[in-house]
Amino acid sequence: MIDLKLLRDHPEAIREAIRRRGLTMPLDGLLTVEKRRRELITSIEQARQELKRGSEAFARQKAKGHSAPPAALKQLSDRITQQEQQLKQVEEEVQNALALLPNIPHVSVPAGDARQNQVVRTVGKPAAFSFLPKTHMELGVSRGLLDLERAAKITGSHFPLFTGQGARLVRALIQWMLDVQTKEHGYTEVWPPALVNRPSMFSTGQLPKFEEDMYRLKDDDLFLIPTAEVPVTNLHRDEVLDEAQLPLKYTAYTPCFRREAGSYGKETKGLVRVHQFDKVELVKFATPETSYAEHERLVQNAEVILRRLGLHYRVVCLAAGDLSFAAAKCYDLEAWAPGLNQFLEVSSCSNFEAFQARRANIRYRKSGSKKPEFVHTLNGSGVALARTVICLLETHQQPDGKIRIPEPLRPYFDGQDQI
């Protein structure tokens, strides 16, 4: 959620930020309601002071034997009650309108839509083959790693089913990625719930805008998580942290669930777009002064995984019009899938600044300061499993159809080097 004071004092800056995203969102209605909110606050405060003075005067009169309070005091009290009810309604209108406004893009974010995304760096080279490379679907079926037909029978389209060595590969990737982030990069592992409540979804920006994209248990009003970002960020909802604790760094493996996978076309085949996928997530809480340095380190922590798996990839800085609703800046990591002949997004690393913290009321107190401030939150995939498996299978395929196991994963296969 953006800063209401910033909107009130600099509305044109917010309008420009919205235009940079390629959106049109009128602010006049919100500004009018906000003006009414402030007027009500002033009026109520003045009336309370007047009521206090009148009550004190009546108390003095009562001490002299006057027992009936003036009618004006009751009228004043009734007016305060009425205005407080009005204020509650107006504040709800303000908050509902604020909840629909996206975050302000950082000044370093390129203008434009996805066509203006900027490739920051490209690492490695595409794998070279003496044969026509197969897709992960062909490899997965032929090696007994993947069974999408039975997955469709069990659940429906766009759900994965890994079998045999394929299931072992997924498990090995998860364990290895968690080991890297906890042992080498200092993240604390958590294993959060896969179901979260409405306030949790609101805090990270999924609600109210994206409710239709998520799986919801209507009887309980709980949601299956679209990413571990949601429960892990909410670890510190309504808390005040000490500056000395920051940055806090968490990593979590969870299954993730998203309804929006069902569009049509080549990109939806196989594991490219699925409703359920596994992911290791990285989440940080940082001070405003250090959050962008932490953002760069977050990207590097995710890149380590792709480099050690021997994958060709690139880092892309998203343009303002391609940012997620809550992000102020985002880098996508895109790995090369030679069988599909395309780059696939395997990680999005975002700095949300205070946007999520303001919604979740996550603050920190500077040393020597009494007044707490909002932290900055960051997260990124470290990395998403389904698409990483695609790139791994297609990159490391051999002429005989076998898959070379990358060196870091071999200890999880008892030294085995192929599947």
RAQUI-V590949 format. One record per backbone hydrogen bond with DSSP energy under -1.0 kcal/mol. NH is the residue of the N-H (numbers start at 1). CO is the residue of the C=O. E is the energy in kcal/mol with one decimal. If there is no record, write none. Layout:
nh:NH co:CO e:E
nh:NH co:CO e:E
//
This chain:
nh:7 co:3 e:-2.1
nh:8 co:4 e:-2.5
nh:9 co:5 e:-2.8
nh:10 co:6 e:-2.7
nh:14 co:10 e:-1.3
nh:15 co:11 e:-2.4
nh:16 co:12 e:-2.3
nh:17 co:13 e:-2.0
nh:18 co:14 e:-2.3
nh:19 co:15 e:-2.2
nh:20 co:16 e:-2.3
nh:21 co:17 e:-1.0
nh:22 co:19 e:-1.9
nh:23 co:18 e:-2.1
nh:31 co:27 e:-2.7
nh:32 co:28 e:-2.3
nh:33 co:29 e:-2.2
nh:34 co:30 e:-2.6
nh:35 co:31 e:-2.1
nh:36 co:32 e:-2.1
nh:37 co:33 e:-2.2
nh:38 co:34 e:-2.1
nh:39 co:35 e:-2.1
nh:40 co:36 e:-2.3
nh:41 co:37 e:-2.2
nh:42 co:38 e:-2.3
nh:43 co:39 e:-2.6
nh:44 co:40 e:-2.9
nh:45 co:41 e:-2.3
nh:46 co:42 e:-2.4
nh:47 co:43 e:-2.4
nh:48 co:44 e:-2.4
nh:49 co:45 e:-2.1
nh:50 co:46 e:-2.3
nh:51 co:47 e:-2.8
nh:52 co:48 e:-2.5
nh:53 co:49 e:-2.3
nh:54 co:50 e:-2.6
nh:55 co:51 e:-2.7
nh:56 co:52 e:-2.3
nh:57 co:53 e:-2.2
nh:58 co:54 e:-2.5
nh:59 co:55 e:-2.3
nh:60 co:56 e:-1.7
nh:61 co:57 e:-2.0
nh:62 co:58 e:-3.1
nh:63 co:59 e:-1.7
nh:65 co:62 e:-2.0
nh:66 co:61 e:-2.1
nh:75 co:71 e:-2.3
nh:76 co:72 e:-2.3
nh:77 co:73 e:-2.4
nh:78 co:74 e:-2.6
nh:79 co:75 e:-2.2
nh:80 co:76 e:-2.1
nh:81 co:77 e:-2.2
nh:82 co:78 e:-2.3
nh:83 co:79 e:-2.6
nh:84 co:80 e:-2.5
nh:85 co:81 e:-1.8
nh:86 co:82 e:-2.0
nh:87 co:83 e:-2.9
nh:88 co:84 e:-2.2
nh:89 co:85 e:-1.8
nh:90 co:86 e:-2.7
nh:91 co:87 e:-3.1
nh:92 co:88 e:-1.6
nh:93 co:89 e:-1.9
nh:94 co:90 e:-2.4
nh:95 co:91 e:-2.5
nh:96 co:92 e:-2.5
nh:97 co:93 e:-2.1
nh:98 co:94 e:-2.7
nh:99 co:95 e:-2.2
nh:100 co:97 e:-1.1
nh:101 co:98 e:-1.7
nh:103 co:325 e:-2.5
nh:106 co:328 e:-3.0
nh:109 co:106 e:-2.0
nh:116 co:113 e:-2.4
nh:117 co:114 e:-1.5
nh:118 co:317 e:-2.5
nh:120 co:315 e:-2.9
nh:121 co:315 e:-1.1
nh:123 co:313 e:-3.2
nh:139 co:135 e:-2.5
nh:140 co:136 e:-3.0
nh:141 co:137 e:-2.1
nh:142 co:138 e:-2.3
nh:143 co:139 e:-2.2
nh:144 co:141 e:-1.0
nh:145 co:140 e:-2.9
nh:146 co:140 e:-1.7
nh:147 co:161 e:-2.5
nh:151 co:147 e:-1.5
nh:152 co:148 e:-2.2
nh:153 co:149 e:-1.8
nh:154 co:150 e:-2.5
nh:155 co:151 e:-2.6
nh:156 co:151 e:-1.1
nh:163 co:145 e:-1.9
nh:166 co:163 e:-2.3
nh:168 co:164 e:-1.8
nh:169 co:165 e:-2.1
nh:170 co:166 e:-1.9
nh:171 co:167 e:-2.2
nh:172 co:168 e:-2.7
nh:173 co:169 e:-2.5
nh:174 co:170 e:-2.3
nh:175 co:171 e:-2.4
nh:176 co:172 e:-2.8
nh:177 co:173 e:-2.7
nh:178 co:174 e:-2.2
nh:179 co:175 e:-2.2
nh:180 co:176 e:-2.5
nh:181 co:177 e:-2.2
nh:182 co:178 e:-2.4
nh:183 co:179 e:-2.6
nh:184 co:180 e:-1.9
nh:185 co:180 e:-1.0
nh:187 co:181 e:-2.5
nh:188 co:249 e:-2.6
nh:190 co:251 e:-2.3
nh:196 co:223 e:-2.4
nh:201 co:197 e:-1.8
nh:202 co:198 e:-2.5
nh:203 co:199 e:-2.2
nh:204 co:200 e:-1.4
nh:205 co:202 e:-1.1
nh:206 co:201 e:-1.7
nh:207 co:201 e:-1.3
nh:210 co:206 e:-2.6
nh:213 co:210 e:-1.5
nh:214 co:211 e:-1.5
nh:217 co:222 e:-3.4
nh:221 co:217 e:-1.8
nh:222 co:217 e:-1.4
nh:223 co:196 e:-2.7
nh:224 co:215 e:-2.1
nh:225 co:194 e:-2.3
nh:230 co:227 e:-1.5
nh:232 co:228 e:-2.3
nh:233 co:229 e:-2.1
nh:234 co:230 e:-1.6
nh:235 co:232 e:-1.3
nh:236 co:233 e:-1.2
nh:237 co:234 e:-1.4
nh:238 co:360 e:-2.1
nh:239 co:236 e:-1.4
nh:241 co:363 e:-3.3
nh:243 co:365 e:-1.8
nh:245 co:242 e:-1.8
nh:246 co:243 e:-1.4
nh:248 co:285 e:-2.0
nh:250 co:283 e:-3.0
nh:251 co:188 e:-2.3
nh:252 co:281 e:-1.8
nh:254 co:279 e:-2.1
nh:256 co:277 e:-3.2
nh:257 co:225 e:-2.4
nh:258 co:275 e:-2.6
nh:259 co:213 e:-2.7
nh:268 co:265 e:-1.5
nh:269 co:266 e:-1.8
nh:272 co:269 e:-1.6
nh:275 co:158 e:-3.4
nh:277 co:256 e:-2.0
nh:279 co:254 e:-1.9
nh:280 co:383 e:-1.6
nh:281 co:252 e:-3.2
nh:282 co:380 e:-2.9
nh:283 co:250 e:-2.8
nh:284 co:378 e:-2.9
nh:285 co:248 e:-2.1
nh:286 co:376 e:-2.8
nh:291 co:287 e:-1.3
nh:294 co:290 e:-2.5
nh:295 co:291 e:-1.8
nh:296 co:292 e:-1.7
nh:297 co:293 e:-1.8
nh:298 co:294 e:-2.3
nh:299 co:295 e:-2.0
nh:300 co:296 e:-2.0
nh:301 co:297 e:-2.4
nh:302 co:298 e:-1.7
nh:303 co:299 e:-2.5
nh:304 co:300 e:-1.8
nh:306 co:302 e:-1.0
nh:307 co:303 e:-2.6
nh:308 co:304 e:-2.3
nh:309 co:305 e:-1.3
nh:310 co:307 e:-1.6
nh:311 co:306 e:-2.2
nh:313 co:123 e:-2.0
nh:314 co:334 e:-2.2
nh:315 co:121 e:-2.8
nh:316 co:332 e:-2.9
nh:317 co:118 e:-3.3
nh:318 co:330 e:-2.4
nh:320 co:110 e:-2.9
nh:321 co:112 e:-3.1
nh:322 co:319 e:-1.9
nh:323 co:320 e:-1.0
nh:328 co:351 e:-2.8
nh:329 co:351 e:-1.3
nh:331 co:349 e:-2.4
nh:332 co:316 e:-2.9
nh:333 co:347 e:-2.9
nh:334 co:314 e:-2.6
nh:335 co:344 e:-2.5
nh:336 co:312 e:-3.0
nh:337 co:342 e:-2.6
nh:341 co:337 e:-1.6
nh:342 co:337 e:-1.5
nh:344 co:335 e:-3.1
nh:346 co:333 e:-2.9
nh:347 co:333 e:-1.3
nh:349 co:331 e:-3.3
nh:350 co:379 e:-3.1
nh:351 co:329 e:-2.4
nh:352 co:377 e:-2.6
nh:355 co:352 e:-2.2
nh:358 co:354 e:-2.6
nh:359 co:355 e:-1.2
nh:360 co:356 e:-2.6
nh:361 co:357 e:-1.3
nh:362 co:357 e:-2.0
nh:363 co:239 e:-2.5
nh:364 co:373 e:-3.2
nh:365 co:241 e:-2.6
nh:369 co:366 e:-2.2
nh:373 co:364 e:-3.0
nh:375 co:362 e:-1.7
nh:376 co:286 e:-3.0
nh:377 co:353 e:-2.0
nh:378 co:284 e:-2.3
nh:379 co:350 e:-1.9
nh:380 co:282 e:-2.2
nh:382 co:280 e:-4.4
nh:384 co:346 e:-2.3
nh:385 co:278 e:-2.9
nh:388 co:384 e:-1.3
nh:389 co:385 e:-3.0
nh:390 co:386 e:-1.9
nh:391 co:387 e:-2.3
nh:392 co:388 e:-2.5
nh:393 co:389 e:-2.8
nh:394 co:390 e:-2.4
nh:395 co:391 e:-2.2
nh:396 co:392 e:-2.3
nh:398 co:402 e:-2.8
nh:401 co:398 e:-2.3
nh:404 co:396 e:-3.0
nh:405 co:417 e:-2.7
nh:409 co:406 e:-1.6
nh:410 co:407 e:-1.1
nh:412 co:409 e:-1.2
nh:413 co:410 e:-1.8
nh:415 co:410 e:-2.7
nh:416 co:413 e:-1.7
nh:419 co:403 e:-2.1
//
